């Protein structure tokens, strides 16, 4: 009898941990857009789109979204690719950050192409 009660308690705790931590929310709320990744939680939703731009498109994005034109005003970090031992430079700019809304731009240069991630976090 004790084994059945213990197994029921374990079963219900696993069931509630899957639904309470948002695992089912992440599974059932996938988007149809190929470049958009949505992570849903209990209080915050994060939407991230990733694009590959040229330098002219980066300039246009900076003008349209009122960002600094030069990367000198952005936060810069370097990382090491452990497969090729090359340094990867990544620039980040936080456009807006308050209690209900965050807008973050991440730019990674790859030769002539720039990988741009726009991340929007909305608290509801």
C-alpha positions in Angstrom: 0.0 0.0 0.0 2.8 2.4 0.8 4.4 1.7 -2.6 1.2 2.7 -4.4 0.9 5.9 -2.4 4.5 6.7 -3.0 4.3 6.0 -6.7 1.1 8.2 -7.0 2.9 11.1 -5.2 5.8 10.8 -7.6 3.5 10.6 -10.6 1.6 13.7 -9.7 4.7 15.6 -8.8 6.2 14.8 -12.2 2.9 15.8 -13.9 2.8 19.1 -12.1 6.5 19.8 -12.7 6.0 19.5 -16.5 3.0 21.8 -16.6 4.2 24.2 -13.9 7.6 24.9 -15.4 6.2 25.8 -18.8 7.4 22.7 -20.8 4.0 22.1 -22.3 3.6 25.8 -23.1 6.9 25.7 -25.1 5.8 22.6 -26.9 2.3 23.7 -27.9 3.1 27.3 -28.8 5.4 27.0 -31.7 5.2 29.6 -34.5 5.0 28.9 -38.2 7.7 31.5 -39.1 11.0 29.8 -39.7 13.2 32.7 -38.3 11.0 33.3 -35.2 11.5 31.6 -31.9 8.9 32.0 -29.2 9.4 31.1 -25.6 6.3 31.4 -23.4 6.5 31.5 -19.6 4.1 32.3 -16.9 4.9 36.1 -16.8 7.2 36.8 -19.7 7.1 36.1 -23.5 10.2 36.3 -25.6 10.1 36.7 -29.3 13.4 36.5 -31.3 13.8 36.9 -35.0 17.1 36.2 -36.8 18.1 37.7 -40.2 21.2 37.8 -42.3 22.0 41.4 -43.5 24.6 43.2 -45.5 26.2 46.4 -44.3 23.8 48.5 -46.2 20.9 46.7 -44.6 22.5 47.2 -41.1 22.7 50.9 -41.8 19.0 51.0 -42.9 18.0 49.0 -39.7 19.9 51.5 -37.5 18.2 54.4 -39.2 14.7 52.8 -39.0 15.0 51.6 -35.4 16.9 54.7 -34.2 20.1 52.8 -33.2 23.7 54.1 -33.1 25.1 53.9 -36.6 28.6 52.9 -35.4 29.2 49.8 -33.4 31.3 51.9 -31.0 28.1 52.7 -29.1 27.2 49.1 -28.7 28.4 46.6 -26.1 31.1 44.4 -27.7 32.2 40.9 -26.5 34.5 38.4 -28.1 34.2 34.6 -27.9 36.4 31.7 -29.1 35.0 29.1 -31.5 36.5 26.0 -30.0 36.4 24.1 -33.3 38.3 26.6 -35.4 40.0 28.5 -32.5 38.9 31.8 -34.1 37.6 34.8 -32.3 33.9 35.7 -32.8 32.9 39.3 -32.2 29.4 40.0 -31.1 27.8 43.4 -30.6 24.7 44.0 -28.4 22.5 47.0 -28.0 19.7 47.3 -25.5 17.3 49.8 -27.0 14.7 49.8 -24.3 14.5 48.0 -20.9 11.8 48.6 -18.3 9.5 46.4 -16.2 7.1 45.4 -19.0 9.2 45.5 -22.2 12.8 44.8 -23.4 14.2 45.3 -26.9 17.7 43.9 -27.6 19.7 43.8 -30.8 22.5 41.3 -31.2 24.8 41.5 -34.3 27.4 38.9 -35.2 29.7 39.7 -38.2 30.5 36.7 -40.4 32.6 38.1 -43.3 30.5 40.3 -45.5 27.2 39.1 -43.9 25.9 40.1 -40.5 23.7 37.8 -38.4 21.2 40.1 -36.7 18.9 38.9 -33.8 16.1 41.1 -32.6 14.9 40.0 -29.2 11.7 41.4 -27.7 10.7 40.4 -24.2 7.2 41.3 -23.1 5.9 40.9 -19.5 2.2 40.2 -19.2 
